[in-house]
Amino acid sequence: MSESEAGESEVIGYNKQMYGDPKKFAKRAPWDMGEPQPEVVDLVRSRAIRGEVLDIGCGTGEIVIYLASEGFSVTGLDAVPEAIQQAKERAAERGVTATFAVADATDLSAYADRFDTVVDSGLFHVLDAEQRRKYATTLHAACRPGGRVFVLAFSAEGREVVKARMAAIGVPQQVTSRMSPLAPDDLRAAFGPLWEEESIRDSAIRVRFPGDASTSDLPAMFAVFRRP
């Protein structure tokens, strides 16, 4: 097993424990707020989302559930089976129809030519450089021509805040170190060979850490790439 694969296995293993153990964060990750990210809400309001939609790294499915409730046909994929199980349960509780499955974000060969819109809310920043290139390549194959991917990822500044806060609540350093200190050029390096860059701008990711009474908006980047 490569160092990259070993690190990824540690993250998946920790997430399995977090989502499956009611004593750990009450089975709620800091990024699981019970509502979609504001950037995703804005995409719906501006009618930027179209066609068949993929939420990659969907976690417990809040974005999928929101988009499905807005009338979109949505698939949510995540590497953690416990997260997918929670997503299915939440969708059923809210009477929402959506597709959820366990999948490796760097190998979407089972979904070739399937999607018109991809939403990545917090996945890209936990991939290393090699994984990011594989990810952008497999997304290209999974999207139809003209498809767009919207990437919301912590910036280097946001990463440092998250690492410190997560360490304070007991998240192992091996897990927090998986978050890459990203800059716009890291997005371009991954997507540039196959995708057309439409925009990269400053943004924020909303989180609520265990013990916090309210949410916090942490520095992030929001990028849009189009499949030619």
C-alpha distance (Angstrom), angle and dihedral (degrees) to the residues before:
residue distance angle dihedral
M1 . . .
S2 3.81 . .
E3 3.81 123.0 .
S4 3.80 88.5 -109.0
E5 3.81 92.3 52.6
A6 3.80 91.8 45.9
G7 3.79 91.7 52.3
E8 3.79 91.6 47.8
S9 3.81 90.4 49.8
E10 3.81 89.9 54.1
V11 3.81 90.9 53.0
I12 3.81 93.4 47.2
G13 3.79 90.9 45.9
Y14 3.79 92.0 51.3
N15 3.80 92.0 46.7
K16 3.80 90.1 51.0
Q17 3.78 89.0 54.0
M18 3.81 92.6 45.2
Y19 3.80 95.7 49.5
G20 3.78 94.0 40.3
D21 3.81 101.8 43.1
P22 3.83 114.6 74.0
K23 3.82 89.3 -160.2
K24 3.81 92.7 61.2
F25 3.82 110.2 79.4
A26 3.85 88.1 -35.1
K27 3.84 86.3 -76.6
R28 3.83 89.2 -62.6
A29 3.78 123.8 118.9
P30 3.84 118.7 -146.8
W31 3.81 89.5 -109.6
D32 3.80 92.1 51.4
M33 3.81 102.1 90.9
G34 3.78 98.6 156.9
E35 3.79 90.2 -111.2
P36 3.83 138.1 67.3
Q37 3.78 124.4 -90.8
P38 3.85 113.1 -91.7
E39 3.82 90.4 -119.5
V40 3.82 89.4 60.4
V41 3.80 91.7 49.1
D42 3.80 88.3 51.8
L43 3.81 90.6 51.8
V44 3.79 90.2 56.2
R45 3.79 93.2 46.1
S46 3.81 91.5 50.2
R47 3.84 91.0 46.9
A48 3.80 91.1 -123.4
I49 3.80 92.7 136.4
R50 3.78 116.8 80.3
G51 3.78 143.2 161.4
E52 3.78 123.6 -2.9
V53 3.81 110.3 0.3
L54 3.82 132.3 -151.7
D55 3.80 123.6 -164.0
I56 3.78 102.0 -163.1
G57 3.80 115.0 -158.5
C58 3.80 88.4 15.0
G59 3.81 97.4 171.8
T60 3.80 110.1 -171.3
G61 3.78 91.8 -6.6
E62 3.80 107.0 -109.2
I63 3.80 93.9 140.2
V64 3.80 92.0 44.6
I65 3.80 91.4 49.8
Y66 3.80 91.7 47.7
L67 3.81 93.8 49.1
A68 3.80 92.5 45.3
S69 3.81 89.6 51.1
E70 3.81 87.3 54.2
G71 3.79 90.0 57.0
F72 3.81 101.8 -97.6
S73 3.81 125.3 136.1
V74 3.81 101.5 -122.4
T75 3.79 138.3 -177.0
G76 3.80 120.8 -164.6
L77 3.81 119.6 -158.8
D78 3.80 128.6 -175.0
A79 3.80 136.2 162.2
V80 3.82 93.3 -132.6
P81 3.83 115.0 81.3
E82 3.81 92.7 -160.9
A83 3.80 90.8 57.0
I84 3.80 91.7 49.1
Q85 3.80 90.7 50.2
Q86 3.80 90.6 53.1
A87 3.80 90.0 47.3
K88 3.80 91.4 54.0
E89 3.81 91.0 48.5
R90 3.82 92.8 49.4
A91 3.81 92.3 48.6
A92 3.80 91.0 50.1
E93 3.81 92.0 48.3
R94 3.80 90.6 53.1
G95 3.79 95.3 43.4
V96 3.80 93.8 -116.9
T97 3.80 124.7 146.3
A98 3.80 115.4 -141.5
T99 3.79 139.7 135.6
F100 3.81 120.7 -110.5
A101 3.79 128.1 -178.9
V102 3.79 141.7 160.4
A103 3.81 111.7 -108.8
D104 3.79 144.2 154.6
A105 3.81 108.5 -112.0
T106 3.81 90.8 -145.6
D107 3.82 92.9 56.9
L108 3.80 116.1 46.2
S109 3.80 95.2 152.3
A110 3.81 89.4 131.5
Y111 3.81 89.3 63.0
A112 3.80 102.4 50.7
D113 3.82 116.7 163.4
R114 3.81 90.5 -4.9
F115 3.81 110.7 121.2
D116 3.80 139.8 60.5
T117 3.81 96.9 -175.4
V118 3.80 131.2 30.5
V119 3.80 123.6 -167.5
D120 3.81 117.4 -162.0
S121 3.78 109.3 -176.0
G122 3.78 107.3 175.2
L123 3.80 104.0 -20.7
F124 3.80 104.4 96.9
H125 3.81 93.4 62.1
V126 3.83 93.7 60.4
L127 3.81 93.5 55.0
D128 3.79 123.0 90.5
A129 3.80 122.0 -131.3
E130 3.81 95.1 -89.6
Q131 3.80 92.6 47.0
R132 3.80 91.2 47.9
R133 3.81 91.1 56.4
K134 3.81 91.7 48.8
Y135 3.77 89.5 46.4
A136 3.80 94.4 52.6
T137 3.82 90.1 46.8
T138 3.79 95.6 50.3
L139 3.81 91.4 44.8
H140 3.80 88.4 54.1
A141 3.80 89.6 56.2
A142 3.81 91.9 45.2
C143 3.82 93.3 52.5
R144 3.76 128.7 75.5
P145 3.83 119.6 -126.7
G146 3.78 109.2 -74.9
G147 3.79 91.9 25.9
R148 3.79 119.3 142.1
V149 3.78 133.4 -145.8
F150 3.80 119.4 -154.2
V151 3.80 113.0 -158.3
L152 3.81 123.0 -164.9
A153 3.81 109.5 -175.8
F154 3.79 136.5 159.3
S155 3.78 115.4 -99.4
A156 3.80 119.8 -134.5
E157 3.82 89.5 -92.1
G158 3.79 93.1 50.1
R159 3.79 90.9 47.3
E160 3.80 92.6 58.5
V161 3.81 92.2 51.7
V162 3.81 91.8 48.8
K163 3.80 93.5 46.8
A164 3.79 91.6 52.7
R165 3.80 94.8 46.0
M166 3.81 94.2 45.3
A167 3.79 91.9 48.2
A168 3.82 88.1 52.7
I169 3.81 91.3 57.6
G170 3.79 94.4 47.6
V171 3.79 105.4 -93.0
P172 3.84 108.0 151.7
Q173 3.80 117.9 -108.9
Q174 3.81 89.3 -125.3
V175 3.80 87.6 65.3
T176 3.80 100.3 42.8
S177 3.82 91.0 46.8
R178 3.82 88.1 65.4
M179 3.80 89.3 74.2
S180 3.79 107.8 97.3
P181 3.85 121.9 -137.9
L182 3.78 93.2 -120.7
A183 3.78 131.8 -161.3
P184 3.83 128.4 178.6
D185 3.79 90.8 -96.5
D186 3.82 89.8 61.8
L187 3.79 89.2 59.8
R188 3.79 90.8 47.2
A189 3.80 92.4 48.7
A190 3.80 91.2 55.0
F191 3.80 100.7 40.4
G192 3.79 101.9 25.0
P193 3.81 101.0 87.6
L194 3.82 95.1 56.8
W195 3.79 107.5 15.3
E196 3.80 135.8 63.0
E197 3.79 114.1 -124.8
E198 3.80 112.5 -129.8
S199 3.79 100.0 171.7
I200 3.80 146.1 -22.2
R201 3.79 118.5 -168.0
D202 3.79 142.7 157.4
S203 3.78 115.6 -84.4
A204 3.80 141.5 148.9
I205 3.79 138.9 -111.7
R206 3.78 115.6 -142.7
V207 3.81 115.8 -137.2
R208 3.79 138.4 168.4
F209 3.77 115.7 -155.2
P210 3.80 120.0 -153.1
G211 3.80 109.1 -85.5
D212 3.82 94.3 24.3
A213 3.79 116.4 122.0
S214 3.79 92.9 -152.6
T215 3.78 141.7 22.0
S216 3.81 126.6 -92.4
D217 3.81 129.2 -146.9
L218 3.80 110.7 -138.1
P219 3.83 126.8 -166.2
A220 3.79 114.3 -86.9
M221 3.79 144.1 151.0
F222 3.78 127.1 -115.0
A223 3.80 116.9 -155.5
V224 3.79 134.5 -178.8
F225 3.81 122.7 -159.8
R226 3.80 127.2 178.7
R227 3.79 127.9 -149.7
P228 3.83 108.1 -130.2
